[in-house]
Amino acid sequence: MAIVHESEIKFKVGLDENRVPEAISWDAEDGGIADAASKAIMLSVWDHKQKDTLRMDLWTKDMPVDEMKQFFHQTLVSMANTFERATDDQKMSATMRDFCDYFAEKLEL
């Protein structure tokens, strides 16, 4: 199948003198997002040759801990939903969601 369209997502990270993130913004023209501010990024890329996941996790130094906990919870829930769509493994997806409920309960979210 030939590629008929390319889409680009850009992240900009403003760093302090110690190279610690101060500001994060991103653009996704196809999604209608331009210079949107963010406090954190979790990005996973699958290296099919090495059969390994490459990761980038960044957060600004002013990201509140309570928001980080919520960000992790929502990311875990999203991963369970994506796992179900990608694999159609409803049993494991439900198990993942059970963990998400437990995680939220323990963090009092």
Secondary structure, DSSP 4 states (H G I P E B T S, - for coil): --------EEEEEEE-TTS-EEEEEEEEGGGTEEEEEESEEEEEEEETTTTEEEEEEEE-TT--HHHHHHHHHHHHHHHHHHHHHHH--HHHHHHHHHHHHHHHHHHT-
